[in-house]
Amino acid sequence: MKLNYSPIPSVYQIKEILHQRTYLVNGKLKIWNGSTTNVYSTISTTKEYDRTLIGNIPDLGKEEALEALNSASAAYDNGQGLWPTMKVADRIMCLEKFVQQMILKRDEIVKLLMWEIGKNLADSQKEFDRTVSYIYDTIEAYKQMDRDAAKFEKQSGIYAHIRRGPLGVVLCLGPYNYPLNETFTLLIPALLTGNTVIFKPAKLGVLLISPLLEAFQNSFPKGVINIIYGRGRALATPIMETGKIDVLALIGHSNSANALQNCHPKKNRLRTVLGLEAKNPAIILPDADLDLTIKECISGTLSFNGQRCTALKVLYVHDEILEEFKKKFSEKVDSLIFGNPWDENVDLTPLPEKDKPSYIIELIKDAIEKGATIINKKGGELYPNFIFPAVLFPVDKSMRVFQEEQFGPVIPIVPFHDIKEPLKDMAESSYGQQVSLFGENTLTLSPLIDALVNLVCRVNLNSSCQRGPDTYPFTGRKDSAFGTLSVHDALRSFSIRTFVASKDNGYNNAILKELLQTGKSNFLSTDYLL
């Protein structure tokens, strides 16, 4: 099908191509004169469809990757560098300086979010604003952590001053679906706790980092944050092979995480903070409020076209309400509006990966060959940069759409009669992030909740799966995650408890007293951070 072409409002037009020619290493914005990679948007600016060239980025290689690694290693200096030994208050000042400059770039970054990954205007604005709130919330949480540590403990005649210290050099790789927010949920706590960082932006959503390069450069000491562009295999692999990375922070696919970990020569020394794929199910019981359930399942399956790790990717529907659910859900899916990100009341937007529609078609064809049908009228309608959501029924384990994380607009419905069926599937699944449970009978819900909390890490009662609020733990079991991300937990994930111990005697106590009075030690301090 052809797109319904409409003129692009002036405020959202790409007036000129963004030629990103610099990368940040050792506190300098270095100019790149080598090969570059074009960045295209799947959004077309003409009636005859064609992808739009919106910019290009440096295609750096091994030499530049190792240059960034050496910069971060020198800045950390085995824990003796300026940044890891700096006072908490001073690190916070650097981050506050950065976020104040970041806020000035809101409109530019929101526009790039729309063009690069097709996220609608409201969600793009929400991603930016949520990221700013996350930074300030993380600062407050770190202040509280520091306040809680501003004391001495005494056990068995030994004083201890316990704080959290940095882990070392972090390699940070973010995802394309939340290239600002989820990337910064790794980047910000890693920096704030005193680590130095090498950051490679995602393959999509890469240009939106460009407006922030100068802010990164002038807010942090040299070498603390290094930003490089290029293919992950060309950059991340040689960095990992050196064994000099202390923390791999990645949100993406488990295959990438496993491959990078296998490159590291000293795996026992490598910490990992991983947010990986998921196959979150909804379990819809016979007593579920259908109107509420359908509303939440629409949001859960198709918010940002289903391109979220927290999306609902399979719907288990009890056979007592199956026919009514199928009818109402399919009608609701067909009523959704497809358009460009800035269009009014748009629900569905262009897919940023040019090959994603053909992949979704493969899943649909495989399911149909094995007995499923498309039960919504508009399901599978193909556009140059989109495929309309297809609701597939009945789906079973033999189908690829049941096994694979589709990460796009196709919705499998699996009927069930005995609750043991979805529980068994979840137990056998490689994933264990979240589940949505719809129903109201507490006698039924109670044992289900008790079982589900041991299969996943979050049970959403009568609501779709989601990450927020950011103060709540975000993690998963099995291949879905390693480590916990939330405002508080992320600070712990990127740090380690370390302390100074001293036997309780006059000699040591006099030394401690003088250390505290002089205030020369940034670690050994009982100053209360307001």
C-alpha positions in Angstrom: 0.0 0.0 0.0 1.1 3.6 -0.6 1.5 6.0 2.3 -1.1 8.7 2.7 1.3 11.6 2.1 0.9 14.8 4.0 3.2 17.8 4.2 5.6 17.8 7.1 5.1 20.7 9.5 7.9 23.2 9.2 9.0 22.8 12.9 9.7 19.1 12.3 11.3 19.3 8.9 15.0 18.3 8.5 16.4 21.5 7.1 19.9 20.2 6.6 21.7 16.9 6.8 23.6 16.4 10.1 27.2 15.6 9.3 28.6 14.3 12.6 32.3 14.5 12.1 33.6 14.5 15.7 33.9 11.9 18.4 34.9 12.5 22.1 38.1 11.0 23.4 40.3 12.2 26.3 38.3 15.4 26.7 38.7 16.5 23.1 36.2 16.5 20.2 38.4 14.9 17.6 37.6 15.6 13.9 37.3 12.5 11.8 38.3 12.6 8.1 37.9 8.9 7.4 34.9 6.9 6.0 31.5 7.6 7.3 28.1 5.8 7.6 24.9 7.3 6.3 22.0 7.5 8.7 18.6 7.1 7.0 15.1 7.6 8.3 12.3 5.3 7.0 10.1 8.4 7.0 9.7 9.7 3.4 9.5 13.4 2.5 8.0 12.7 -1.0 4.8 11.2 -2.4 6.8 8.5 -4.1 8.3 6.7 -1.2 12.0 6.8 -0.5 14.0 6.7 2.7 15.4 10.1 3.8 19.0 10.7 4.4 19.2 12.7 7.6 22.9 12.5 8.5 26.1 10.5 8.7 28.5 9.4 11.5 32.2 8.5 11.7 32.9 4.8 10.9 35.7 4.4 13.4 37.9 1.3 13.7 40.1 -0.6 16.1 42.7 2.1 16.5 40.1 4.7 17.6 38.4 2.1 19.8 41.7 1.4 21.7 42.4 5.1 21.9 39.1 5.6 23.7 39.9 2.7 26.0 43.3 4.1 26.8 41.7 7.4 27.6 39.2 5.9 30.0 41.9 3.7 31.6 44.2 6.7 32.1 41.4 8.7 33.7 40.6 5.9 36.1 44.3 5.2 36.7 43.6 2.1 38.7 41.3 4.0 41.0 43.8 6.8 41.6 42.5 9.2 39.0 40.8 12.5 39.6 37.3 11.2 38.9 37.2 8.0 41.1 38.8 9.9 44.0 36.8 13.0 43.7 34.3 14.2 46.4 30.8 13.0 45.8 29.6 16.6 45.9 32.0 17.5 43.1 30.9 14.6 40.8 27.3 15.7 41.4 28.2 19.3 40.3 29.7 17.9 37.0 26.5 16.0 36.3 24.3 18.9 37.2 26.3 21.1 34.8 25.7 18.5 32.1 21.9 18.2 32.6 21.4 21.9 32.6 23.0 22.0 29.1 21.1 19.0 28.0 17.7 20.6 28.8 18.6 23.3 26.2 18.7 20.7 23.5 15.2 19.2 24.1 13.5 20.3 20.9 16.5 19.1 18.7 16.7 15.7 20.4 12.9 15.2 20.3 12.9 15.9 16.6 15.8 13.4 16.0 14.0 10.8 18.0 11.0 11.1 15.7 13.0 10.9 12.5 15.5 8.3 13.5 13.3 5.7 15.2 9.8 6.8 14.3 8.7 7.4 17.9 5.6 9.6 18.0 5.9 13.2 19.3 4.3 12.7 22.7 6.4 9.6 23.4 9.6 11.3 22.2 8.9 14.3 24.5 8.2 11.8 27.3 11.5 10.0 26.7 13.5 13.2 27.0 11.6 14.5 30.0 11.8 11.2 31.8 15.5 11.1 31.2 16.0 14.5 32.8 13.9 13.4 35.7 15.9 10.2 36.0 19.2 12.1 36.2 17.9 14.4 39.0 16.4 11.4 40.8 19.7 9.5 40.6 21.5 12.5 42.0 19.1 12.6 45.0 19.5 8.9 45.5 23.2 9.2 45.5 23.1 12.0 48.0 21.1 9.9 50.3 23.4 7.0 49.8 26.3 9.3 50.8 24.4 10.7 53.8 23.8 7.1 55.0 27.5 6.4 54.7 28.7 9.5 56.6 29.3 7.6 59.9 31.4 5.0 61.6 30.2 1.6 62.7 31.8 -0.5 65.5 31.7 -4.3 65.7 34.0 -6.5 67.9 36.3 -3.7 68.8 36.8 -2.5 65.2 35.6 0.8 63.7 34.5 0.7 60.0 33.8 3.6 57.6 31.8 1.9 54.8 31.1 3.6 51.4 30.4 2.5 47.9 33.4 2.8 45.5 33.6 2.6 41.7 34.4 -0.6 39.8 36.6 0.7 37.0 36.2 1.2 33.3 32.8 0.7 31.8 31.8 -0.2 28.2 28.3 1.2 27.7 26.1 0.0 24.8 22.5 1.2 24.7 19.4 0.1 22.7 17.8 1.7 19.6 14.2 1.7 20.9 15.0 4.0 23.9 18.4 5.4 22.7 18.3 8.3 25.2 16.5 7.1 28.3 17.7 3.5 28.6 21.2 4.4 27.5 21.3 7.0 30.2 20.0 4.6 32.9 23.4 2.9 32.3 25.5 5.9 31.6 24.5 8.2 34.5 24.9 5.8 37.5 28.1 4.5 36.0 29.6 8.0 35.9 28.1 9.3 39.2 29.7 6.4 41.2 33.1 7.3 39.9 33.7 4.9 37.0 35.1 6.1 33.6 33.1 5.2 30.5 33.4 4.3 26.8 30.0 4.8 25.2 29.0 3.7 21.7 25.5 4.8 20.7 23.1 2.4 19.2 22.8 1.7 15.5 19.6 3.7 15.3 19.0 6.8 17.4 22.7 7.6 17.0 22.4 11.2 15.7 20.5 12.4 18.8 23.7 12.1 20.8 25.4 14.7 18.6 23.7 17.7 20.3 25.1 16.5 23.6 28.8 16.0 22.7 29.9 19.5 23.8 28.0 19.2 27.0 29.7 15.9 27.8 33.1 17.5 26.9 32.8 20.6 29.1 31.1 19.0 32.0 33.4 16.1 32.9 37.2 15.9 33.4 39.1 14.5 30.4 38.8 10.8 29.7 35.9 10.3 32.1 33.4 9.9 29.2 34.5 8.9 25.8 32.0 8.6 22.9 32.8 6.7 19.7 30.8 5.8 16.6 30.9 2.8 14.3 30.0 -0.9 14.1 29.7 -2.7 17.4 31.8 -5.6 16.2 34.6 -3.3 15.0 34.7 -1.3 18.2 33.5 -3.3 21.1 35.3 -6.6 20.2 38.9 -5.2 20.3 38.1 -3.2 23.5 36.8 -6.4 25.2 39.7 -8.5 24.0 42.2 -6.3 26.0 40.7 -7.4 29.3 40.8 -3.8 30.5 37.0 -3.5 30.7 35.7 -3.9 34.3 32.0 -3.6 33.5 30.0 -4.4 30.4 26.8 -2.4 30.5 24.5 -3.4 27.7 20.8 -3.2 26.8 20.1 -5.3 23.8 20.1 -9.0 22.8 21.6 -11.9 24.8 23.6 -13.0 21.7 25.5 -9.8 21.7 26.1 -9.9 25.4 27.3 -13.5 25.3 29.6 -12.7 22.3 31.2 -9.8 24.1 31.7 -11.6 27.3 33.4 -14.4 25.5 35.9 -11.9 24.1 37.1 -10.9 27.6 40.2 -12.9 28.6 39.4 -12.7 32.4 35.6 -13.3 32.7 35.8 -13.7 36.4 36.9 -10.1 36.7 34.2 -8.8 34.4 31.0 -7.4 36.0 27.9 -7.2 33.8 24.8 -5.1 33.9 22.5 -6.4 31.2 19.0 -5.6 30.1 18.1 -8.2 27.5 15.2 -9.6 25.4 11.9 -10.8 26.8 8.7 -12.7 25.8 6.3 -11.2 28.3 2.9 -12.9 28.3 -0.5 -11.8 29.3 -2.7 -14.3 31.1 -6.3 -13.5 30.8 -8.6 -15.3 33.2 -12.3 -15.9 32.6 -13.4 -13.3 35.2 -11.2 -10.5 33.7 -12.8 -7.1 33.0 -12.7 -7.3 29.2 -12.8 -3.6 28.5 -10.0 -2.9 30.9 -8.0 -5.9 29.7 -8.3 -5.0 26.0 -7.2 -1.4 26.7 -4.2 -2.6 28.6 -3.3 -5.3 26.0 -3.5 -2.8 23.2 -1.1 -0.6 25.0 1.1 -3.6 26.0 1.4 -5.1 22.6 1.5 -2.0 20.3 2.9 0.9 22.3 5.8 2.0 20.0 4.7 -0.7 17.6 5.6 -3.4 20.1 9.3 -2.4 19.9 9.9 -2.7 23.7 11.5 -5.4 25.8 8.5 -4.9 28.2 5.9 -5.3 25.4 3.3 -8.0 25.7 4.5 -10.5 23.1 2.0 -13.4 23.6 -1.6 -13.3 24.9 -2.9 -16.4 26.7 -6.7 -16.2 26.7 -9.0 -18.6 28.6 -11.4 -20.4 26.3 -14.5 -19.2 28.2 -14.0 -15.7 27.0 -12.0 -16.4 23.9 -14.5 -15.5 21.2 -15.5 -12.2 22.8 -11.9 -11.2 23.4 -10.9 -12.0 19.9 -13.7 -10.0 18.4 -13.3 -6.9 20.6 -9.5 -7.0 20.5 -9.3 -7.3 16.7 -11.7 -4.4 16.2 -9.7 -2.2 18.5 -6.4 -3.1 16.7 -8.0 -2.2 13.4 -9.2 1.2 14.8 -5.6 2.3 15.5 -4.3 5.2 13.4 -1.0 4.8 11.4 0.9 7.9 10.4 4.1 10.0 10.9 5.3 10.7 14.4 4.1 14.3 14.4 0.6 13.5 13.1 -2.2 14.2 15.5 -3.7 11.3 17.4 -1.3 8.8 15.7 -1.0 5.4 17.4 1.3 3.5 15.0 4.3 4.9 13.3 7.0 3.9 10.7 9.3 1.1 11.7 12.9 2.3 12.0 14.5 -0.9 10.7 14.0 -1.2 7.0 14.0 -5.0 7.1 11.5 -5.3 10.0 8.3 -5.5 7.8 9.8 -8.4 5.8 10.7 -10.2 9.1 7.2 -9.8 10.4 5.8 -11.2 7.1 8.1 -14.3 7.6 6.6 -14.8 11.1 3.0 -14.4 9.7 3.6 -16.9 6.8 5.2 -19.4 9.1 2.2 -19.2 11.5 -0.3 -19.5 8.7 1.4 -22.5 7.2 1.1 -24.2 10.7 -2.5 -23.5 11.2 -3.0 -19.9 12.4 -5.0 -17.2 10.7 -5.0 -13.4 10.7 -8.2 -12.5 12.6 -8.2 -8.7 12.2 -9.3 -7.3 8.8 -6.3 -4.9 8.4 -3.7 -7.3 9.7 -0.7 -7.7 7.5 -1.4 -4.7 5.2 2.0 -3.7 3.9 3.4 -0.2 3.6 6.9 0.8 2.4 7.9 1.4 6.0 5.3 -0.4 8.0 3.2 -3.5 8.3 -0.2 -3.1 10.0 -0.4 -5.2 13.2 -1.6 -8.8 12.6 -3.5 -10.6 15.3 -2.7 -14.4 14.9 -4.9 -17.2 16.2 -4.5 -20.0 17.2 -0.8 -19.9 17.9 1.1 -22.9 19.3 4.7 -23.8 20.2 5.6 -25.0 16.7 5.4 -21.5 15.3 8.3 -19.0 15.2 6.1 -16.2 16.5 5.6 -18.2 19.7 9.3 -18.9 20.1 11.0 -15.6 18.9 10.8 -12.2 20.4 9.0 -10.4 17.5 9.8 -6.9 18.6 7.2 -5.5 16.2 3.6 -5.4 15.3 2.4 -9.0 15.3 0.3 -10.4 18.2 0.0 -14.1 18.9 -3.1 -15.4 20.8 -2.8 -18.7 22.5 -6.0 -20.3 23.9 -5.9 -22.2 27.2 -8.3 -24.1 29.4 -6.0 -25.2 32.3 -3.9 -22.5 34.0 -1.1 -25.0 34.2 -0.6 -24.6 30.4 0.7 -21.0 30.4 2.6 -21.6 33.7 4.4 -24.6 32.0 5.3 -22.5 29.0 6.7 -19.7 31.2 8.7 -22.2 33.2 10.2 -23.7 29.9 10.8 -20.2 28.4 14.3 -18.8 28.1 13.0 -15.5 29.4 11.6 -14.3 32.7 11.1 -10.5 32.8 7.4 -9.7 33.5 3.8 -11.0 33.1 0.5 -9.3 33.0 -2.3 -11.1 34.9 -5.9 -10.2 34.3 -8.7 -11.3 36.7 -10.4 -10.4 39.9 -11.1 -13.7 41.9 -8.7 -13.5 44.8 -8.9 -17.2 45.5 -7.7 -17.8 41.9 -5.2 -14.9 41.9 -3.4 -15.7 45.2 -1.8 -19.0 44.2 -1.1 -17.7 40.7 0.8 -14.7 42.0 2.8 -16.9 44.4 3.9 -19.1 41.4 4.5 -16.2 38.9 6.8 -14.2 41.1 9.2 -17.1 41.0 9.0 -17.3 37.2 9.4 -13.5 36.4 10.5 -10.4 38.3 7.4 -8.4 38.0 3.7 -9.4 38.1 1.4 -6.7 36.7 -2.1 -7.1 38.0 -4.7 -5.9 35.5 -2.2 -3.7 33.7 0.3 -4.0 30.9 4.0 -4.7 31.5 6.3 -1.6 31.8 9.6 -0.5 33.2 8.5 2.5 35.3 8.4 4.1 37.7 12.2 4.3 37.6 12.4 4.0 41.4 11.1 0.3 41.1 13.5 -2.6 40.4 13.9 -3.4 36.7 15.4 -6.7 36.0 14.7 -10.3 34.8 15.4 -13.9 35.2 17.2 -16.3 32.8 18.1 -14.6 29.5 16.2 -11.4 30.2 18.6 -9.6 32.4 21.6 -9.6 34.7 21.8 -7.0 37.4 19.0 -4.6 38.5 18.3 -1.2 37.1 16.3 1.4 39.0 17.3 4.8 40.4 18.7 3.1 43.6 19.7 -0.3 42.3 21.7 1.0 39.4 23.9 3.0 41.7 24.6 -0.3 43.5 25.1 -2.2 40.3 27.9 0.1 39.2 29.7 0.3 42.5 31.1 -2.0 45.3 31.1 -1.7 49.1 34.5 -0.7 50.3 35.7 0.5 53.7 38.4 1.6 56.1 38.8 -0.5 59.2 40.6 0.5 62.4 41.0 -1.2 65.8 39.6 0.7 68.7 42.6 2.0 70.5 44.0 5.4 71.4 46.7 5.4 68.8 44.3 4.7 65.9 41.5 6.9 67.3 43.8 9.9 67.4 44.7 9.4 63.8 41.1 9.0 62.7 40.1 12.2 64.5 42.9 14.1 62.8 41.9 12.7 59.4 38.4 13.8 59.9 39.3 17.2 61.2 41.7 18.0 58.4 39.2 16.9 55.7 42.0 15.9 53.4 40.5 12.5 52.6 37.5 12.5 50.2 36.6 9.0 51.2 37.1 9.2 55.0 34.6 11.9 55.8 31.5 12.4 58.0 30.5 15.5 56.2 26.7 15.5 55.6 25.8 16.2 52.0 22.6 18.3 51.8 
